[in-house]
Amino acid sequence: MERERELERERERERGLERERMSRERFLELLDKRLDQGAKEYGERSFERPERELLEELQLECLDLAGWGYILWERIERVKNKTAVTLRCDVCGLTPTEAAGRGGCDPKRGSTHCWSARRRA
Ligand SMILES: [Zn+2]
């Protein structure tokens, strides 16, 4: 049993390494395409640009990355808020946590909690 779990962990680790290797290959493939595209557009000029200009270009790219990072963060935040759901009882309106502390539905009336997921308002 312990041996089986150990083997499964080893297989999972190997799958993780394989996914990472494939992702790295994809990254390098895309980088190669970008470099080819740049060579077509600018020829050798990129290698001859003054270092001062390259530094300024890099600074602008840093600002772009930070800006896109913020935009992505904001969009993820919106998706998280849209997909966040709260379980509430259809009868008494309590969440499971609230119901655990306060009871909720009246058993004398035969009603028991019936939970359904609701999107966060
Ligand atoms: Zn209830």
py3Dmol code that shows the C-alpha trace and the ligand (Angstrom):
import py3Dmol

protein = """\
ATOM      1  CA  MET A   1       0.000   0.000   0.000  1.00  0.00           C
ATOM      2  CA  GLU A   2       2.738   2.436   1.012  1.00  0.00           C
ATOM      3  CA  ARG A   3       4.785   1.212  -1.966  1.00  0.00           C
ATOM      4  CA  GLU A   4       1.819   1.885  -4.315  1.00  0.00           C
ATOM      5  CA  ARG A   5       1.450   5.435  -2.978  1.00  0.00           C
ATOM      6  CA  GLU A   6       5.182   5.984  -3.409  1.00  0.00           C
ATOM      7  CA  LEU A   7       4.972   4.786  -7.043  1.00  0.00           C
ATOM      8  CA  GLU A   8       1.963   7.025  -7.729  1.00  0.00           C
ATOM      9  CA  ARG A   9       3.817  10.035  -6.296  1.00  0.00           C
ATOM     10  CA  GLU A  10       6.809   9.179  -8.517  1.00  0.00           C
ATOM     11  CA  ARG A  11       4.545   8.919 -11.605  1.00  0.00           C
ATOM     12  CA  GLU A  12       2.901  12.254 -10.737  1.00  0.00           C
ATOM     13  CA  ARG A  13       6.326  13.860 -10.337  1.00  0.00           C
ATOM     14  CA  GLU A  14       7.390  12.500 -13.758  1.00  0.00           C
ATOM     15  CA  ARG A  15       4.170  13.796 -15.378  1.00  0.00           C
ATOM     16  CA  GLY A  16       4.889  17.216 -13.864  1.00  0.00           C
ATOM     17  CA  LEU A  17       8.433  17.217 -15.244  1.00  0.00           C
ATOM     18  CA  GLU A  18       7.144  16.184 -18.692  1.00  0.00           C
ATOM     19  CA  ARG A  19       4.543  19.001 -18.687  1.00  0.00           C
ATOM     20  CA  GLU A  20       7.242  21.490 -17.680  1.00  0.00           C
ATOM     21  CA  ARG A  21       9.592  20.238 -20.426  1.00  0.00           C
ATOM     22  CA  MET A  22       6.835  20.555 -23.071  1.00  0.00           C
ATOM     23  CA  SER A  23       5.996  24.038 -21.831  1.00  0.00           C
ATOM     24  CA  ARG A  24       9.674  25.069 -22.040  1.00  0.00           C
ATOM     25  CA  GLU A  25       9.897  23.690 -25.604  1.00  0.00           C
ATOM     26  CA  ARG A  26       6.813  25.689 -26.565  1.00  0.00           C
ATOM     27  CA  PHE A  27       8.327  28.829 -24.996  1.00  0.00           C
ATOM     28  CA  LEU A  28      11.597  28.381 -26.925  1.00  0.00           C
ATOM     29  CA  GLU A  29       9.675  27.710 -30.156  1.00  0.00           C
ATOM     30  CA  LEU A  30       7.738  30.979 -29.749  1.00  0.00           C
ATOM     31  CA  LEU A  31      10.926  32.883 -28.874  1.00  0.00           C
ATOM     32  CA  ASP A  32      12.575  31.497 -32.013  1.00  0.00           C
ATOM     33  CA  LYS A  33       9.611  32.678 -34.126  1.00  0.00           C
ATOM     34  CA  ARG A  34       9.772  36.173 -32.563  1.00  0.00           C
ATOM     35  CA  LEU A  35      13.502  36.404 -33.269  1.00  0.00           C
ATOM     36  CA  ASP A  36      12.924  35.330 -36.907  1.00  0.00           C
ATOM     37  CA  GLN A  37      10.135  37.879 -37.242  1.00  0.00           C
ATOM     38  CA  GLY A  38      12.381  40.593 -35.757  1.00  0.00           C
ATOM     39  CA  ALA A  39      15.223  39.664 -38.119  1.00  0.00           C
ATOM     40  CA  LYS A  40      12.849  40.000 -41.105  1.00  0.00           C
ATOM     41  CA  GLU A  41      11.586  43.400 -39.922  1.00  0.00           C
ATOM     42  CA  TYR A  42      14.793  44.971 -38.653  1.00  0.00           C
ATOM     43  CA  GLY A  43      17.564  42.921 -40.211  1.00  0.00           C
ATOM     44  CA  GLU A  44      20.828  43.421 -38.339  1.00  0.00           C
ATOM     45  CA  ARG A  45      19.819  46.861 -37.077  1.00  0.00           C
ATOM     46  CA  SER A  46      18.845  45.500 -33.666  1.00  0.00           C
ATOM     47  CA  PHE A  47      22.441  44.442 -33.081  1.00  0.00           C
ATOM     48  CA  GLU A  48      23.691  47.874 -34.022  1.00  0.00           C
ATOM     49  CA  ARG A  49      21.307  49.996 -31.945  1.00  0.00           C
ATOM     50  CA  PRO A  50      23.047  52.124 -29.331  1.00  0.00           C
ATOM     51  CA  GLU A  51      23.038  50.514 -25.882  1.00  0.00           C
ATOM     52  CA  ARG A  52      21.378  53.615 -24.412  1.00  0.00           C
ATOM     53  CA  GLU A  53      18.386  53.032 -26.735  1.00  0.00           C
ATOM     54  CA  LEU A  54      18.235  49.349 -25.788  1.00  0.00           C
ATOM     55  CA  LEU A  55      18.173  50.273 -22.099  1.00  0.00           C
ATOM     56  CA  GLU A  56      15.347  52.727 -22.711  1.00  0.00           C
ATOM     57  CA  GLU A  57      13.505  50.075 -24.742  1.00  0.00           C
ATOM     58  CA  LEU A  58      13.923  47.631 -21.843  1.00  0.00           C
ATOM     59  CA  GLN A  59      12.575  50.186 -19.378  1.00  0.00           C
ATOM     60  CA  LEU A  60       9.502  50.694 -21.544  1.00  0.00           C
ATOM     61  CA  GLU A  61       9.019  46.926 -21.781  1.00  0.00           C
ATOM     62  CA  CYS A  62       9.193  46.753 -17.965  1.00  0.00           C
ATOM     63  CA  LEU A  63       6.411  49.309 -17.757  1.00  0.00           C
ATOM     64  CA  ASP A  64       4.398  47.370 -20.369  1.00  0.00           C
ATOM     65  CA  LEU A  65       4.843  44.108 -18.483  1.00  0.00           C
ATOM     66  CA  ALA A  66       3.746  45.739 -15.244  1.00  0.00           C
ATOM     67  CA  GLY A  67       0.768  47.347 -17.017  1.00  0.00           C
ATOM     68  CA  TRP A  68      -0.306  44.078 -18.654  1.00  0.00           C
ATOM     69  CA  GLY A  69       0.268  42.330 -15.340  1.00  0.00           C
ATOM     70  CA  TYR A  70      -2.143  44.726 -13.667  1.00  0.00           C
ATOM     71  CA  ILE A  71      -4.738  44.294 -16.463  1.00  0.00           C
ATOM     72  CA  LEU A  72      -4.461  40.511 -16.191  1.00  0.00           C
ATOM     73  CA  TRP A  73      -4.705  40.679 -12.397  1.00  0.00           C
ATOM     74  CA  GLU A  74      -7.833  42.829 -12.653  1.00  0.00           C
ATOM     75  CA  ARG A  75      -9.447  40.443 -15.172  1.00  0.00           C
ATOM     76  CA  ILE A  76      -8.676  37.403 -13.014  1.00  0.00           C
ATOM     77  CA  GLU A  77     -10.185  39.234 -10.067  1.00  0.00           C
ATOM     78  CA  ARG A  78     -13.398  39.795 -12.068  1.00  0.00           C
ATOM     79  CA  VAL A  79     -13.541  36.128 -13.164  1.00  0.00           C
ATOM     80  CA  LYS A  80     -13.011  35.009  -9.554  1.00  0.00           C
ATOM     81  CA  ASN A  81     -15.845  37.229  -8.359  1.00  0.00           C
ATOM     82  CA  LYS A  82     -18.155  35.990 -11.121  1.00  0.00           C
ATOM     83  CA  THR A  83     -17.485  32.333 -10.410  1.00  0.00           C
ATOM     84  CA  ALA A  84     -17.582  32.630  -6.634  1.00  0.00           C
ATOM     85  CA  VAL A  85     -20.676  30.904  -5.370  1.00  0.00           C
ATOM     86  CA  THR A  86     -22.183  30.737  -1.944  1.00  0.00           C
ATOM     87  CA  LEU A  87     -24.337  27.879  -0.770  1.00  0.00           C
ATOM     88  CA  ARG A  88     -27.568  29.108   0.746  1.00  0.00           C
ATOM     89  CA  CYS A  89     -30.584  27.266   2.003  1.00  0.00           C
ATOM     90  CA  ASP A  90     -33.577  27.780  -0.305  1.00  0.00           C
ATOM     91  CA  VAL A  91     -35.926  27.834   2.698  1.00  0.00           C
ATOM     92  CA  CYS A  92     -34.237  29.884   5.434  1.00  0.00           C
ATOM     93  CA  GLY A  93     -31.513  31.586   3.407  1.00  0.00           C
ATOM     94  CA  LEU A  94     -28.658  30.627   5.751  1.00  0.00           C
ATOM     95  CA  THR A  95     -25.237  29.440   4.586  1.00  0.00           C
ATOM     96  CA  PRO A  96     -24.087  26.039   5.938  1.00  0.00           C
ATOM     97  CA  THR A  97     -21.748  27.839   8.382  1.00  0.00           C
ATOM     98  CA  GLU A  98     -24.525  30.138   9.594  1.00  0.00           C
ATOM     99  CA  ALA A  99     -26.917  27.199   9.871  1.00  0.00           C
ATOM    100  CA  ALA A 100     -24.422  25.223  11.975  1.00  0.00           C
ATOM    101  CA  GLY A 101     -24.406  28.011  14.541  1.00  0.00           C
ATOM    102  CA  ARG A 102     -28.059  29.079  14.433  1.00  0.00           C
ATOM    103  CA  GLY A 103     -30.198  26.172  13.365  1.00  0.00           C
ATOM    104  CA  GLY A 104     -32.215  27.694  10.555  1.00  0.00           C
ATOM    105  CA  CYS A 105     -35.050  25.666   9.043  1.00  0.00           C
ATOM    106  CA  ASP A 106     -37.802  24.646  11.435  1.00  0.00           C
ATOM    107  CA  PRO A 107     -37.920  20.850  11.836  1.00  0.00           C
ATOM    108  CA  LYS A 108     -41.406  21.138  13.392  1.00  0.00           C
ATOM    109  CA  ARG A 109     -42.655  22.409  10.037  1.00  0.00           C
ATOM    110  CA  GLY A 110     -40.833  19.546   8.396  1.00  0.00           C
ATOM    111  CA  SER A 111     -38.438  21.791   6.544  1.00  0.00           C
ATOM    112  CA  THR A 112     -34.781  20.837   6.356  1.00  0.00           C
ATOM    113  CA  HIS A 113     -31.979  22.786   4.741  1.00  0.00           C
ATOM    114  CA  CYS A 114     -31.879  22.426   0.985  1.00  0.00           C
ATOM    115  CA  TRP A 115     -28.713  24.023  -0.259  1.00  0.00           C
ATOM    116  CA  SER A 116     -28.234  25.519  -3.671  1.00  0.00           C
ATOM    117  CA  ALA A 117     -25.328  27.444  -5.053  1.00  0.00           C
ATOM    118  CA  ARG A 118     -25.855  31.138  -5.676  1.00  0.00           C
ATOM    119  CA  ARG A 119     -23.535  33.508  -7.420  1.00  0.00           C
ATOM    120  CA  ARG A 120     -22.048  36.202  -5.253  1.00  0.00           C
ATOM    121  CA  ALA A 121     -23.981  39.419  -5.706  1.00  0.00           C
TER     122      ALA A 121
END
"""
ligand_1 = """\
1
ZN
Zn -32.679 26.181 5.834
"""
view = py3Dmol.view(width=600, height=400)
view.addModel(protein, "pdb")
view.setStyle({"model": 0}, {"cartoon": {"style": "trace"}})
view.addModel(ligand_1, "xyz")
view.setStyle({"model": 1}, {"stick": {}})
view.zoomTo()
view.show()
